[in-house]
Amino acid sequence: MSSVLAFVLVLGALIFVHELGHFLVAKLFRIKILKFSLGFGPKLVGRRWGETEYLISLLPLGGYVKMLGEDPEDEVKEEEEERAFWSQPPSRRGAIVSAGPVANLLFASLLFAFIFAIGVPQLAPTIGEVADGFPAKEAGIRPG
């Protein structure tokens, strides 16, 4: 059970970083964010801050950032059109879409740098027992 929980927590962290990348770049370009969700399916917990609804949903196998005008078929009010995803130039849309994977790469780089900086414990090779009648005993090798 603990390995399942560890898997869900690690996956949740990766999903959060990925979606946060999309979210931050979209906010930078003043795109209206309707929802920021960790997980899919029915909402477990949610809260609205400003114009965005933040959710934790039942199935922790993904997440999403829903932006105004993300679907070209969506109806967008004329006064909000400049804040819609599809009204942005291709360079901005590309930056928003690629921000998730870039955030994951940066997160992995920082994590590896942190692990490299603090180190990983090394087990010293020790001899527990030297059996009688074997070459190790005859060579004078002792436990320790």
Chimera marker file (.cmm) of the C-alpha trace (Angstrom):
<marker_set name="trace">
<marker id="1" x="0.000" y="0.000" z="0.000" r="1" g="1" b="0" radius="0.5"/>
<marker id="2" x="2.824" y="2.423" z="0.790" r="1" g="1" b="0" radius="0.5"/>
<marker id="3" x="4.305" y="1.971" z="-2.687" r="1" g="1" b="0" radius="0.5"/>
<marker id="4" x="0.932" y="2.874" z="-4.245" r="1" g="1" b="0" radius="0.5"/>
<marker id="5" x="0.745" y="5.995" z="-2.083" r="1" g="1" b="0" radius="0.5"/>
<marker id="6" x="4.329" y="6.916" z="-3.000" r="1" g="1" b="0" radius="0.5"/>
<marker id="7" x="3.502" y="6.454" z="-6.691" r="1" g="1" b="0" radius="0.5"/>
<marker id="8" x="0.434" y="8.694" z="-6.418" r="1" g="1" b="0" radius="0.5"/>
<marker id="9" x="2.386" y="11.383" z="-4.526" r="1" g="1" b="0" radius="0.5"/>
<marker id="10" x="5.290" y="11.410" z="-6.989" r="1" g="1" b="0" radius="0.5"/>
<marker id="11" x="2.955" y="11.384" z="-9.980" r="1" g="1" b="0" radius="0.5"/>
<marker id="12" x="0.903" y="14.162" z="-8.365" r="1" g="1" b="0" radius="0.5"/>
<marker id="13" x="4.026" y="16.290" z="-7.895" r="1" g="1" b="0" radius="0.5"/>
<marker id="14" x="5.040" y="15.802" z="-11.536" r="1" g="1" b="0" radius="0.5"/>
<marker id="15" x="1.536" y="16.634" z="-12.743" r="1" g="1" b="0" radius="0.5"/>
<marker id="16" x="1.407" y="19.719" z="-10.512" r="1" g="1" b="0" radius="0.5"/>
<marker id="17" x="4.735" y="21.029" z="-11.857" r="1" g="1" b="0" radius="0.5"/>
<marker id="18" x="3.658" y="20.328" z="-15.447" r="1" g="1" b="0" radius="0.5"/>
<marker id="19" x="0.303" y="22.078" z="-15.127" r="1" g="1" b="0" radius="0.5"/>
<marker id="20" x="1.863" y="24.925" z="-13.152" r="1" g="1" b="0" radius="0.5"/>
<marker id="21" x="4.145" y="25.552" z="-16.137" r="1" g="1" b="0" radius="0.5"/>
<marker id="22" x="1.143" y="25.984" z="-18.449" r="1" g="1" b="0" radius="0.5"/>
<marker id="23" x="-0.660" y="28.080" z="-15.819" r="1" g="1" b="0" radius="0.5"/>
<marker id="24" x="2.183" y="30.525" z="-15.131" r="1" g="1" b="0" radius="0.5"/>
<marker id="25" x="2.980" y="31.220" z="-18.779" r="1" g="1" b="0" radius="0.5"/>
<marker id="26" x="-0.716" y="31.667" z="-19.596" r="1" g="1" b="0" radius="0.5"/>
<marker id="27" x="-1.013" y="34.114" z="-16.676" r="1" g="1" b="0" radius="0.5"/>
<marker id="28" x="2.116" y="35.908" z="-17.908" r="1" g="1" b="0" radius="0.5"/>
<marker id="29" x="0.331" y="36.520" z="-21.221" r="1" g="1" b="0" radius="0.5"/>
<marker id="30" x="-2.866" y="37.535" z="-19.352" r="1" g="1" b="0" radius="0.5"/>
<marker id="31" x="-4.914" y="34.595" z="-20.632" r="1" g="1" b="0" radius="0.5"/>
<marker id="32" x="-8.034" y="34.050" z="-18.533" r="1" g="1" b="0" radius="0.5"/>
<marker id="33" x="-7.685" y="30.749" z="-16.639" r="1" g="1" b="0" radius="0.5"/>
<marker id="34" x="-11.055" y="29.183" z="-15.861" r="1" g="1" b="0" radius="0.5"/>
<marker id="35" x="-9.861" y="26.023" z="-14.039" r="1" g="1" b="0" radius="0.5"/>
<marker id="36" x="-6.672" y="24.530" z="-12.644" r="1" g="1" b="0" radius="0.5"/>
<marker id="37" x="-7.215" y="20.883" z="-11.736" r="1" g="1" b="0" radius="0.5"/>
<marker id="38" x="-5.067" y="18.110" z="-10.325" r="1" g="1" b="0" radius="0.5"/>
<marker id="39" x="-6.799" y="14.906" z="-11.323" r="1" g="1" b="0" radius="0.5"/>
<marker id="40" x="-9.790" y="14.087" z="-13.490" r="1" g="1" b="0" radius="0.5"/>
<marker id="41" x="-13.367" y="13.128" z="-12.802" r="1" g="1" b="0" radius="0.5"/>
<marker id="42" x="-15.592" y="14.278" z="-9.963" r="1" g="1" b="0" radius="0.5"/>
<marker id="43" x="-14.345" y="17.176" z="-7.859" r="1" g="1" b="0" radius="0.5"/>
<marker id="44" x="-13.154" y="16.229" z="-4.364" r="1" g="1" b="0" radius="0.5"/>
<marker id="45" x="-12.113" y="19.689" z="-3.218" r="1" g="1" b="0" radius="0.5"/>
<marker id="46" x="-12.381" y="23.022" z="-4.949" r="1" g="1" b="0" radius="0.5"/>
<marker id="47" x="-12.088" y="26.711" z="-4.326" r="1" g="1" b="0" radius="0.5"/>
<marker id="48" x="-12.395" y="29.814" z="-6.439" r="1" g="1" b="0" radius="0.5"/>
<marker id="49" x="-9.757" y="32.532" z="-6.110" r="1" g="1" b="0" radius="0.5"/>
<marker id="50" x="-10.304" y="35.443" z="-8.425" r="1" g="1" b="0" radius="0.5"/>
<marker id="51" x="-11.402" y="34.251" z="-11.842" r="1" g="1" b="0" radius="0.5"/>
<marker id="52" x="-9.912" y="30.749" z="-11.498" r="1" g="1" b="0" radius="0.5"/>
<marker id="53" x="-11.418" y="27.650" z="-9.892" r="1" g="1" b="0" radius="0.5"/>
<marker id="54" x="-8.758" y="25.402" z="-8.316" r="1" g="1" b="0" radius="0.5"/>
<marker id="55" x="-9.686" y="21.716" z="-8.033" r="1" g="1" b="0" radius="0.5"/>
<marker id="56" x="-8.455" y="18.397" z="-6.729" r="1" g="1" b="0" radius="0.5"/>
<marker id="57" x="-10.381" y="15.666" z="-8.512" r="1" g="1" b="0" radius="0.5"/>
<marker id="58" x="-10.921" y="11.959" z="-7.878" r="1" g="1" b="0" radius="0.5"/>
<marker id="59" x="-8.579" y="10.296" z="-10.402" r="1" g="1" b="0" radius="0.5"/>
<marker id="60" x="-4.964" y="11.401" z="-9.763" r="1" g="1" b="0" radius="0.5"/>
<marker id="61" x="-3.695" y="10.324" z="-13.176" r="1" g="1" b="0" radius="0.5"/>
<marker id="62" x="-3.440" y="13.744" z="-14.788" r="1" g="1" b="0" radius="0.5"/>
<marker id="63" x="-4.567" y="17.303" z="-14.582" r="1" g="1" b="0" radius="0.5"/>
<marker id="64" x="-5.490" y="20.253" z="-16.727" r="1" g="1" b="0" radius="0.5"/>
<marker id="65" x="-5.547" y="24.011" z="-17.074" r="1" g="1" b="0" radius="0.5"/>
<marker id="66" x="-8.728" y="25.220" z="-18.778" r="1" g="1" b="0" radius="0.5"/>
<marker id="67" x="-8.231" y="28.566" z="-20.481" r="1" g="1" b="0" radius="0.5"/>
<marker id="68" x="-10.815" y="30.883" z="-21.971" r="1" g="1" b="0" radius="0.5"/>
<marker id="69" x="-11.148" y="30.203" z="-25.691" r="1" g="1" b="0" radius="0.5"/>
<marker id="70" x="-9.044" y="27.053" z="-25.561" r="1" g="1" b="0" radius="0.5"/>
<marker id="71" x="-11.503" y="25.383" z="-27.911" r="1" g="1" b="0" radius="0.5"/>
<marker id="72" x="-12.044" y="27.455" z="-31.075" r="1" g="1" b="0" radius="0.5"/>
<marker id="73" x="-15.739" y="26.499" z="-30.865" r="1" g="1" b="0" radius="0.5"/>
<marker id="74" x="-16.135" y="28.167" z="-27.440" r="1" g="1" b="0" radius="0.5"/>
<marker id="75" x="-18.180" y="31.328" z="-27.324" r="1" g="1" b="0" radius="0.5"/>
<marker id="76" x="-16.107" y="34.210" z="-26.003" r="1" g="1" b="0" radius="0.5"/>
<marker id="77" x="-17.535" y="37.599" z="-25.084" r="1" g="1" b="0" radius="0.5"/>
<marker id="78" x="-16.189" y="40.385" z="-27.256" r="1" g="1" b="0" radius="0.5"/>
<marker id="79" x="-14.714" y="42.258" z="-24.269" r="1" g="1" b="0" radius="0.5"/>
<marker id="80" x="-12.770" y="39.114" z="-23.222" r="1" g="1" b="0" radius="0.5"/>
<marker id="81" x="-11.579" y="38.114" z="-26.676" r="1" g="1" b="0" radius="0.5"/>
<marker id="82" x="-8.074" y="39.516" z="-26.143" r="1" g="1" b="0" radius="0.5"/>
<marker id="83" x="-7.731" y="37.224" z="-23.085" r="1" g="1" b="0" radius="0.5"/>
<marker id="84" x="-8.741" y="34.074" z="-25.003" r="1" g="1" b="0" radius="0.5"/>
<marker id="85" x="-6.171" y="31.414" z="-25.866" r="1" g="1" b="0" radius="0.5"/>
<marker id="86" x="-6.971" y="31.209" z="-29.588" r="1" g="1" b="0" radius="0.5"/>
<marker id="87" x="-6.797" y="34.990" z="-30.045" r="1" g="1" b="0" radius="0.5"/>
<marker id="88" x="-3.096" y="34.916" z="-29.101" r="1" g="1" b="0" radius="0.5"/>
<marker id="89" x="-0.353" y="34.838" z="-31.741" r="1" g="1" b="0" radius="0.5"/>
<marker id="90" x="1.125" y="31.394" z="-32.511" r="1" g="1" b="0" radius="0.5"/>
<marker id="91" x="4.337" y="32.209" z="-30.627" r="1" g="1" b="0" radius="0.5"/>
<marker id="92" x="2.410" y="32.772" z="-27.384" r="1" g="1" b="0" radius="0.5"/>
<marker id="93" x="0.234" y="29.695" z="-27.875" r="1" g="1" b="0" radius="0.5"/>
<marker id="94" x="3.384" y="27.661" z="-28.517" r="1" g="1" b="0" radius="0.5"/>
<marker id="95" x="5.010" y="29.024" z="-25.372" r="1" g="1" b="0" radius="0.5"/>
<marker id="96" x="1.953" y="28.124" z="-23.278" r="1" g="1" b="0" radius="0.5"/>
<marker id="97" x="1.724" y="24.613" z="-24.711" r="1" g="1" b="0" radius="0.5"/>
<marker id="98" x="5.452" y="23.898" z="-24.307" r="1" g="1" b="0" radius="0.5"/>
<marker id="99" x="5.652" y="25.406" z="-20.800" r="1" g="1" b="0" radius="0.5"/>
<marker id="100" x="4.443" y="22.162" z="-19.166" r="1" g="1" b="0" radius="0.5"/>
<marker id="101" x="7.213" y="19.917" z="-20.512" r="1" g="1" b="0" radius="0.5"/>
<marker id="102" x="9.799" y="22.669" z="-19.956" r="1" g="1" b="0" radius="0.5"/>
<marker id="103" x="8.661" y="22.963" z="-16.321" r="1" g="1" b="0" radius="0.5"/>
<marker id="104" x="9.136" y="19.195" z="-15.909" r="1" g="1" b="0" radius="0.5"/>
<marker id="105" x="12.651" y="19.388" z="-17.374" r="1" g="1" b="0" radius="0.5"/>
<marker id="106" x="13.572" y="22.271" z="-15.054" r="1" g="1" b="0" radius="0.5"/>
<marker id="107" x="12.104" y="20.414" z="-12.073" r="1" g="1" b="0" radius="0.5"/>
<marker id="108" x="14.100" y="17.273" z="-12.918" r="1" g="1" b="0" radius="0.5"/>
<marker id="109" x="17.284" y="19.324" z="-13.335" r="1" g="1" b="0" radius="0.5"/>
<marker id="110" x="16.784" y="21.018" z="-9.965" r="1" g="1" b="0" radius="0.5"/>
<marker id="111" x="16.017" y="17.691" z="-8.311" r="1" g="1" b="0" radius="0.5"/>
<marker id="112" x="19.173" y="16.069" z="-9.718" r="1" g="1" b="0" radius="0.5"/>
<marker id="113" x="21.258" y="19.102" z="-8.708" r="1" g="1" b="0" radius="0.5"/>
<marker id="114" x="19.842" y="18.895" z="-5.171" r="1" g="1" b="0" radius="0.5"/>
<marker id="115" x="20.538" y="15.167" z="-4.917" r="1" g="1" b="0" radius="0.5"/>
<marker id="116" x="24.048" y="15.699" z="-6.290" r="1" g="1" b="0" radius="0.5"/>
<marker id="117" x="24.667" y="18.505" z="-3.763" r="1" g="1" b="0" radius="0.5"/>
<marker id="118" x="23.546" y="16.556" z="-0.680" r="1" g="1" b="0" radius="0.5"/>
<marker id="119" x="24.864" y="13.226" z="-1.902" r="1" g="1" b="0" radius="0.5"/>
<marker id="120" x="23.556" y="9.717" z="-1.611" r="1" g="1" b="0" radius="0.5"/>
<marker id="121" x="24.546" y="7.540" z="1.351" r="1" g="1" b="0" radius="0.5"/>
<marker id="122" x="27.171" y="4.954" z="0.457" r="1" g="1" b="0" radius="0.5"/>
<marker id="123" x="27.391" y="1.620" z="2.219" r="1" g="1" b="0" radius="0.5"/>
<marker id="124" x="30.952" y="0.651" z="3.036" r="1" g="1" b="0" radius="0.5"/>
<marker id="125" x="31.854" y="-2.921" z="2.114" r="1" g="1" b="0" radius="0.5"/>
<marker id="126" x="32.273" y="-4.914" z="5.343" r="1" g="1" b="0" radius="0.5"/>
<marker id="127" x="32.932" y="-8.558" z="5.994" r="1" g="1" b="0" radius="0.5"/>
<marker id="128" x="30.454" y="-10.097" z="8.385" r="1" g="1" b="0" radius="0.5"/>
<marker id="129" x="31.950" y="-13.539" z="8.862" r="1" g="1" b="0" radius="0.5"/>
<marker id="130" x="34.919" y="-15.518" z="7.574" r="1" g="1" b="0" radius="0.5"/>
<marker id="131" x="34.211" y="-19.247" z="7.425" r="1" g="1" b="0" radius="0.5"/>
<marker id="132" x="36.830" y="-21.723" z="8.638" r="1" g="1" b="0" radius="0.5"/>
<marker id="133" x="38.574" y="-23.767" z="5.974" r="1" g="1" b="0" radius="0.5"/>
<marker id="134" x="38.128" y="-21.252" z="3.144" r="1" g="1" b="0" radius="0.5"/>
<marker id="135" x="40.916" y="-19.357" z="1.373" r="1" g="1" b="0" radius="0.5"/>
<marker id="136" x="39.794" y="-16.035" z="2.884" r="1" g="1" b="0" radius="0.5"/>
<marker id="137" x="40.485" y="-17.348" z="6.396" r="1" g="1" b="0" radius="0.5"/>
<marker id="138" x="43.841" y="-18.765" z="5.314" r="1" g="1" b="0" radius="0.5"/>
<marker id="139" x="44.760" y="-15.393" z="3.740" r="1" g="1" b="0" radius="0.5"/>
<marker id="140" x="44.200" y="-13.695" z="7.080" r="1" g="1" b="0" radius="0.5"/>
<marker id="141" x="41.010" y="-11.808" z="6.237" r="1" g="1" b="0" radius="0.5"/>
<marker id="142" x="39.062" y="-10.908" z="9.373" r="1" g="1" b="0" radius="0.5"/>
<marker id="143" x="35.480" y="-9.718" z="9.944" r="1" g="1" b="0" radius="0.5"/>
<marker id="144" x="34.906" y="-5.961" z="9.966" r="1" g="1" b="0" radius="0.5"/>
<link id1="1" id2="2" r="1" g="1" b="0" radius="0.2"/>
<link id1="2" id2="3" r="1" g="1" b="0" radius="0.2"/>
<link id1="3" id2="4" r="1" g="1" b="0" radius="0.2"/>
<link id1="4" id2="5" r="1" g="1" b="0" radius="0.2"/>
<link id1="5" id2="6" r="1" g="1" b="0" radius="0.2"/>
<link id1="6" id2="7" r="1" g="1" b="0" radius="0.2"/>
<link id1="7" id2="8" r="1" g="1" b="0" radius="0.2"/>
<link id1="8" id2="9" r="1" g="1" b="0" radius="0.2"/>
<link id1="9" id2="10" r="1" g="1" b="0" radius="0.2"/>
<link id1="10" id2="11" r="1" g="1" b="0" radius="0.2"/>
<link id1="11" id2="12" r="1" g="1" b="0" radius="0.2"/>
<link id1="12" id2="13" r="1" g="1" b="0" radius="0.2"/>
<link id1="13" id2="14" r="1" g="1" b="0" radius="0.2"/>
<link id1="14" id2="15" r="1" g="1" b="0" radius="0.2"/>
<link id1="15" id2="16" r="1" g="1" b="0" radius="0.2"/>
<link id1="16" id2="17" r="1" g="1" b="0" radius="0.2"/>
<link id1="17" id2="18" r="1" g="1" b="0" radius="0.2"/>
<link id1="18" id2="19" r="1" g="1" b="0" radius="0.2"/>
<link id1="19" id2="20" r="1" g="1" b="0" radius="0.2"/>
<link id1="20" id2="21" r="1" g="1" b="0" radius="0.2"/>
<link id1="21" id2="22" r="1" g="1" b="0" radius="0.2"/>
<link id1="22" id2="23" r="1" g="1" b="0" radius="0.2"/>
<link id1="23" id2="24" r="1" g="1" b="0" radius="0.2"/>
<link id1="24" id2="25" r="1" g="1" b="0" radius="0.2"/>
<link id1="25" id2="26" r="1" g="1" b="0" radius="0.2"/>
<link id1="26" id2="27" r="1" g="1" b="0" radius="0.2"/>
<link id1="27" id2="28" r="1" g="1" b="0" radius="0.2"/>
<link id1="28" id2="29" r="1" g="1" b="0" radius="0.2"/>
<link id1="29" id2="30" r="1" g="1" b="0" radius="0.2"/>
<link id1="30" id2="31" r="1" g="1" b="0" radius="0.2"/>
<link id1="31" id2="32" r="1" g="1" b="0" radius="0.2"/>
<link id1="32" id2="33" r="1" g="1" b="0" radius="0.2"/>
<link id1="33" id2="34" r="1" g="1" b="0" radius="0.2"/>
<link id1="34" id2="35" r="1" g="1" b="0" radius="0.2"/>
<link id1="35" id2="36" r="1" g="1" b="0" radius="0.2"/>
<link id1="36" id2="37" r="1" g="1" b="0" radius="0.2"/>
<link id1="37" id2="38" r="1" g="1" b="0" radius="0.2"/>
<link id1="38" id2="39" r="1" g="1" b="0" radius="0.2"/>
<link id1="39" id2="40" r="1" g="1" b="0" radius="0.2"/>
<link id1="40" id2="41" r="1" g="1" b="0" radius="0.2"/>
<link id1="41" id2="42" r="1" g="1" b="0" radius="0.2"/>
<link id1="42" id2="43" r="1" g="1" b="0" radius="0.2"/>
<link id1="43" id2="44" r="1" g="1" b="0" radius="0.2"/>
<link id1="44" id2="45" r="1" g="1" b="0" radius="0.2"/>
<link id1="45" id2="46" r="1" g="1" b="0" radius="0.2"/>
<link id1="46" id2="47" r="1" g="1" b="0" radius="0.2"/>
<link id1="47" id2="48" r="1" g="1" b="0" radius="0.2"/>
<link id1="48" id2="49" r="1" g="1" b="0" radius="0.2"/>
<link id1="49" id2="50" r="1" g="1" b="0" radius="0.2"/>
<link id1="50" id2="51" r="1" g="1" b="0" radius="0.2"/>
<link id1="51" id2="52" r="1" g="1" b="0" radius="0.2"/>
<link id1="52" id2="53" r="1" g="1" b="0" radius="0.2"/>
<link id1="53" id2="54" r="1" g="1" b="0" radius="0.2"/>
<link id1="54" id2="55" r="1" g="1" b="0" radius="0.2"/>
<link id1="55" id2="56" r="1" g="1" b="0" radius="0.2"/>
<link id1="56" id2="57" r="1" g="1" b="0" radius="0.2"/>
<link id1="57" id2="58" r="1" g="1" b="0" radius="0.2"/>
<link id1="58" id2="59" r="1" g="1" b="0" radius="0.2"/>
<link id1="59" id2="60" r="1" g="1" b="0" radius="0.2"/>
<link id1="60" id2="61" r="1" g="1" b="0" radius="0.2"/>
<link id1="61" id2="62" r="1" g="1" b="0" radius="0.2"/>
<link id1="62" id2="63" r="1" g="1" b="0" radius="0.2"/>
<link id1="63" id2="64" r="1" g="1" b="0" radius="0.2"/>
<link id1="64" id2="65" r="1" g="1" b="0" radius="0.2"/>
<link id1="65" id2="66" r="1" g="1" b="0" radius="0.2"/>
<link id1="66" id2="67" r="1" g="1" b="0" radius="0.2"/>
<link id1="67" id2="68" r="1" g="1" b="0" radius="0.2"/>
<link id1="68" id2="69" r="1" g="1" b="0" radius="0.2"/>
<link id1="69" id2="70" r="1" g="1" b="0" radius="0.2"/>
<link id1="70" id2="71" r="1" g="1" b="0" radius="0.2"/>
<link id1="71" id2="72" r="1" g="1" b="0" radius="0.2"/>
<link id1="72" id2="73" r="1" g="1" b="0" radius="0.2"/>
<link id1="73" id2="74" r="1" g="1" b="0" radius="0.2"/>
<link id1="74" id2="75" r="1" g="1" b="0" radius="0.2"/>
<link id1="75" id2="76" r="1" g="1" b="0" radius="0.2"/>
<link id1="76" id2="77" r="1" g="1" b="0" radius="0.2"/>
<link id1="77" id2="78" r="1" g="1" b="0" radius="0.2"/>
<link id1="78" id2="79" r="1" g="1" b="0" radius="0.2"/>
<link id1="79" id2="80" r="1" g="1" b="0" radius="0.2"/>
<link id1="80" id2="81" r="1" g="1" b="0" radius="0.2"/>
<link id1="81" id2="82" r="1" g="1" b="0" radius="0.2"/>
<link id1="82" id2="83" r="1" g="1" b="0" radius="0.2"/>
<link id1="83" id2="84" r="1" g="1" b="0" radius="0.2"/>
<link id1="84" id2="85" r="1" g="1" b="0" radius="0.2"/>
<link id1="85" id2="86" r="1" g="1" b="0" radius="0.2"/>
<link id1="86" id2="87" r="1" g="1" b="0" radius="0.2"/>
<link id1="87" id2="88" r="1" g="1" b="0" radius="0.2"/>
<link id1="88" id2="89" r="1" g="1" b="0" radius="0.2"/>
<link id1="89" id2="90" r="1" g="1" b="0" radius="0.2"/>
<link id1="90" id2="91" r="1" g="1" b="0" radius="0.2"/>
<link id1="91" id2="92" r="1" g="1" b="0" radius="0.2"/>
<link id1="92" id2="93" r="1" g="1" b="0" radius="0.2"/>
<link id1="93" id2="94" r="1" g="1" b="0" radius="0.2"/>
<link id1="94" id2="95" r="1" g="1" b="0" radius="0.2"/>
<link id1="95" id2="96" r="1" g="1" b="0" radius="0.2"/>
<link id1="96" id2="97" r="1" g="1" b="0" radius="0.2"/>
<link id1="97" id2="98" r="1" g="1" b="0" radius="0.2"/>
<link id1="98" id2="99" r="1" g="1" b="0" radius="0.2"/>
<link id1="99" id2="100" r="1" g="1" b="0" radius="0.2"/>
<link id1="100" id2="101" r="1" g="1" b="0" radius="0.2"/>
<link id1="101" id2="102" r="1" g="1" b="0" radius="0.2"/>
<link id1="102" id2="103" r="1" g="1" b="0" radius="0.2"/>
<link id1="103" id2="104" r="1" g="1" b="0" radius="0.2"/>
<link id1="104" id2="105" r="1" g="1" b="0" radius="0.2"/>
<link id1="105" id2="106" r="1" g="1" b="0" radius="0.2"/>
<link id1="106" id2="107" r="1" g="1" b="0" radius="0.2"/>
<link id1="107" id2="108" r="1" g="1" b="0" radius="0.2"/>
<link id1="108" id2="109" r="1" g="1" b="0" radius="0.2"/>
<link id1="109" id2="110" r="1" g="1" b="0" radius="0.2"/>
<link id1="110" id2="111" r="1" g="1" b="0" radius="0.2"/>
<link id1="111" id2="112" r="1" g="1" b="0" radius="0.2"/>
<link id1="112" id2="113" r="1" g="1" b="0" radius="0.2"/>
<link id1="113" id2="114" r="1" g="1" b="0" radius="0.2"/>
<link id1="114" id2="115" r="1" g="1" b="0" radius="0.2"/>
<link id1="115" id2="116" r="1" g="1" b="0" radius="0.2"/>
<link id1="116" id2="117" r="1" g="1" b="0" radius="0.2"/>
<link id1="117" id2="118" r="1" g="1" b="0" radius="0.2"/>
<link id1="118" id2="119" r="1" g="1" b="0" radius="0.2"/>
<link id1="119" id2="120" r="1" g="1" b="0" radius="0.2"/>
<link id1="120" id2="121" r="1" g="1" b="0" radius="0.2"/>
<link id1="121" id2="122" r="1" g="1" b="0" radius="0.2"/>
<link id1="122" id2="123" r="1" g="1" b="0" radius="0.2"/>
<link id1="123" id2="124" r="1" g="1" b="0" radius="0.2"/>
<link id1="124" id2="125" r="1" g="1" b="0" radius="0.2"/>
<link id1="125" id2="126" r="1" g="1" b="0" radius="0.2"/>
<link id1="126" id2="127" r="1" g="1" b="0" radius="0.2"/>
<link id1="127" id2="128" r="1" g="1" b="0" radius="0.2"/>
<link id1="128" id2="129" r="1" g="1" b="0" radius="0.2"/>
<link id1="129" id2="130" r="1" g="1" b="0" radius="0.2"/>
<link id1="130" id2="131" r="1" g="1" b="0" radius="0.2"/>
<link id1="131" id2="132" r="1" g="1" b="0" radius="0.2"/>
<link id1="132" id2="133" r="1" g="1" b="0" radius="0.2"/>
<link id1="133" id2="134" r="1" g="1" b="0" radius="0.2"/>
<link id1="134" id2="135" r="1" g="1" b="0" radius="0.2"/>
<link id1="135" id2="136" r="1" g="1" b="0" radius="0.2"/>
<link id1="136" id2="137" r="1" g="1" b="0" radius="0.2"/>
<link id1="137" id2="138" r="1" g="1" b="0" radius="0.2"/>
<link id1="138" id2="139" r="1" g="1" b="0" radius="0.2"/>
<link id1="139" id2="140" r="1" g="1" b="0" radius="0.2"/>
<link id1="140" id2="141" r="1" g="1" b="0" radius="0.2"/>
<link id1="141" id2="142" r="1" g="1" b="0" radius="0.2"/>
<link id1="142" id2="143" r="1" g="1" b="0" radius="0.2"/>
<link id1="143" id2="144" r="1" g="1" b="0" radius="0.2"/>
</marker_set>
